[in-house]
Amino acid sequence: MPSKKELAKKEKELEEKALLKFYKKRLSKFKFSFLSEKEIIEAEIIKASFSERFSKLSEKKKNEFNKKQVIDFVYTTLRTEGVDVDFSDVQTAFTILQKKKGEFTFDKKVIISSAMISGLNFLPKIKINEKDVLRLHGIIMSSFEDKSPGQLRDDQRIIAKFNPVTFQSEEIKYRPPNPKDAEKRFKEFFEWFNGNQDIYPLELAALVHLKIYLIHPFKDGNKRICRLLFNKVLQDSGYPLLNISKKTSDYFNALIKSVETKDEKHFVKFCHKTFIEQVKHKRIK
């Protein structure tokens, strides 16, 4: 008879084989190009573990967790874009929006934060189509009237990054299309999206972010829209909110590398890595 230690080892091996077989069958409906089967199975296991832990929380704890996630995401997203808001501004905006009776404020920072929270709250109600994405942009950019909220740009945009050697912003080796071509590519994006619903959600979310970023369809708020649509794709597939730009430098490095090399792999891999880091050991109690 094998020892207890040997039996335990064999039992673990059989469990791992059964789990691998289960996930391989489950993933057979998806196509993927940049993530390996091993990476996707890892993501699926982490996602399932998170969902199980979250489901055991009380409603109060769930609400507290979601509140923290929303505030962190909005604060990071706005600060990454150079919007001068404080953490307390986002907290205040969240509290105001949670009240049944609206509370008016003249504080510009709170208003900007409120608009971003409203955009995030709007995600479950929309589809990824031209009409809804324009509405979403109109919501989050409502405080920036000079940036044409809810409208496609009519000017040429450039993408710049900070050069740590010269201490200056410099245009990257890619320029978004002119306004006329941007409008055409914006419409084509939705055709692409509708025809690629079978891409594994984590890859699809990253590609949605990247493709919208390449078009740069708006005068401002492009990355904000990218991150919201990224999470819309994940949300529709049962993933938790992902604060993709929390490590700002890593986020921009991966994004710009994919743009300049025309290789989507870099950004997709970054998104997978970020998902693992943020969700695997996420404290939710």
Secondary structure, 3 states (H helix, E strand, C coil): CCCHHHHHHHHHHHHHHHHHHHHHHHHHHCECCCCCHHHHHHHHHHHHHHHHHHHCCCHHHHHHHHHHHHHHHHHHHHHHCCCCCCHHHHHHHHHHHHCCCCCCCCCHHHHHHHHHHHHHHHHHHCCCCHHHHHHHHHHHCCCCHHHCCCCCCCCCCCCEEEECCCCEEEECCCCCCCHHHHHHHHHHHHHHHHCCCCECHHHHHHHHHHHHHHHCCCCCCHHHHHHHHHHHHHHHCCCCCCCCCCCHHHHHHHHHHHHHHCCCHHHHHHHHHHHHHHHCCCCCC
